[in-house]
Amino acid sequence: MSIERRDSSLHPSLSLIRILLVLVVVISWAPINAVRAQEVTAVEDAPLAIPELAIAQNEAAVDFPDGITFSLDAASADPIANVELLYHAQGRETLSVELPAFAAGSTELDIEEPVDLRAGQLPPGIDVQYHWRITENDGDIVETPEQTLSWADDRYDWTSLEGPKVTVYTYAGNSAFQQAILDSAEQTITQLSEAYGATVDQRVRLWAYAAREDYASSLPPGFVQWSAGFNRPDLHVINLVLPPDNIDEVKNLVPHEVSHQVLYEATMNPFGKPPAWLDEGLAVYQQESSRERLHAQALQLAADGQIPSLQSLNGEFGFHGSDATIGYAFSLTVAMYILDIWGNEGMSHLIDAFAEGVTYEEGVQNGLGITFDELDQRWQEDLLADAQQAGATGTIWFGDDDGASPWATIGDGLALASGTVILGLVVLVALFAGLFSVVRSRRRHDDDESIEGVHWGEWPEGLELPSALRES
């Protein structure tokens, strides 16, 4: 009985202890439960796993030059609300979108979507990347893995030759001809890199067409048919007409177009591009042939008082071949003048200035230390002096056109005039040219000397140092 009473008397205490223990456990577990509640909420708020798409076929077929047909045969677990085909040139972030027809609400897709590329939005010779985006009725989105195909002129059996920076594709000519193309391209990149610190970071593809009609048939309607090639430096692709074993055309076209590629990368910015006189001037200057002919044309036009303003050479040179040729010729003389006065280092500073996305006026001021108008005036004066000297002495600047005098056409014209008067004029011009060449602070052109040997020297006296040099 006493034991029972003790048990009875202890029972309330034990109950109290148990209650206290329960409270302790509840309190201690409350933060953990709160964390767990947050975790559960986070999981519930997270997006659901994207369901898989059963793909039976996902292909693309090239029909050059018309376009590409994309095919998709797939099935989804849920009804489909929207289908998009997205594609772009490799290396470009901008996507093109096609909206193919399909049965909305179905769970199966059997799509063939032809994309017309005859407008020229994607030039031949590049890789195209594409994928499909499928939106289901419940809002879930399924995207197929990105795939790559070659958008190239598959009418010919191309063979490739790869160098450190360039891959050359040909379908005609022997291996030595293909090697000559590759060597010219690689050497141009090396020379520009050493002279101006400009190079290419992504592999360049160069496609050589054996005949102009082959090349022309690859172009979209309305493209400039007289051209011997084109490049898309933003896509690192160059297409040229290079007849088999025509080394002169290789020396003419390959360095020219590769120069465009290098300058594009050296000055690439979201705000603008360098003026055409700089881009084309350097490209022509880099050629190994045809420079003398273009330079002679500029000299003859200058002698006739037909020197354009530098501002007129900022933009495109015109649709017709003759207009473009004149633009090339005068741009060459601008590049020659800048290299003669400021040298390779000055040209490098000018290129760096335009890489900042500045205006043409700011680029010249920051790169060369003079205003745009001052450059225009001094270049025109220099060109006129060269024209006078060439007319008097028949000076050859480059000698890359079989040594023919660039002033032959003017000499022929002079022979038709009165001998006595013309002879007197020639003598006076010759004396003036000789005296002027002594007085001038510099003279790059000797009869047996090439401008290619010009390098950086002292900054021209009286010209303010550009900001790039003052800070260095």
Beta strands, then each sheet from edge to edge (+ up, - down):
strand 1: 54-63
strand 2: 67-75
strand 3: 80-89
strand 4: 96-98
strand 5: 108-116
strand 6: 126-136
strand 7: 141-143
strand 8: 147-151
strand 9: 159-162
strand 10: 166-170
strand 11: 204-209
strand 12: 229-232
strand 13: 237-241
sheet 1: 1+ 2- 5+
sheet 2: 4+ 3- 6+ 7-
sheet 3: 4+ 3- 6+ 8-
sheet 4: 9+ 10- 11- 13- 12+
end
